Amino acid sequence: MYMRFKLMMVLMFVATAVFAQEGFKGEHFIEVTGTAEQEIDPNEITVLIRLREFEENRQKTSLEKLDQDFLAALKNAGIDKKRLELADAGSNIGKFGRKDKEAFRVKSYNLKLSSGAELEKFLEKLEPVKVDLVNIVKVTHTEIEKLKLDLKVKALQAAKAKATTLLTAIGGEIGKTLMVREWEEPVQPMYTANVMYKAESYDGDAGGVVDQQSETPFKKIKLRSQIAAQFEVK
């Protein structure tokens, strides 16, 4: 019984191998990989701005005053207020502190900008305002999907050009396309912050500056596409 089973397994393996060979019999192909890269300037930059009440020299700066100063800076930068929205979609005021009377209220906005230059101008006008945090939360392009598709086409064209060059070198000729396979490449820096700016933050007890940081410059979005393709060899 064991010998019969073993013999059947061997026959099945041989049959499968023969079938695979028949499947590729007479087919001659070349497989190559093509790549294409592009760097673009983002035209959609989402910035998070957080306002927080603070106390300095025993004088409390209210959220209303911070909000007023922030909106004035926005206007001075030539940015339409319509591009501003509350970051928390409704519950726009949080509190820091144990008691309501002693709490430091906080308010966050999302602001959409269209270029790195506009961002720099905004940060310049915002500098006098004692905001708690400014951070880039999203960097993208309004036509990112179309740009990625165009890049895939260029990568495929590069693969075909490579196959043609290689076959011509040995006297061969490229035929029809047999297979195309693509690899998804991560977009950089799609959702990472290129600029992180933390304004002066005040500690209510210490009454002074506890942290301050700034990072520049603003980077471009890097797109990359890679395509593998098989072409018939005539």
Buried (B, 14 or more C-beta within 10 A) or exposed (E): EEEEEEEEEEEEEEEEEEEEEEEEEEEEBBEBBBBBEBEBEBBBBBBBBBBBBBBBEEEEBEBEBBBEBBBEBBEBBEBEEEEBEEBBEEEBEBEEEEEEEEBBBBBBBBBBBBBBEBBBBBBEBBEEBBBBBBBBEBBBBEEBEEBBEBBBEBBBEBBBEBBBEBBEEEEBEBBEBBEEEEEEBEBBBBEEBBBBBBBBBBEBEEEEEEEEEEEEEBBBBBBBBBBBBBBBBE
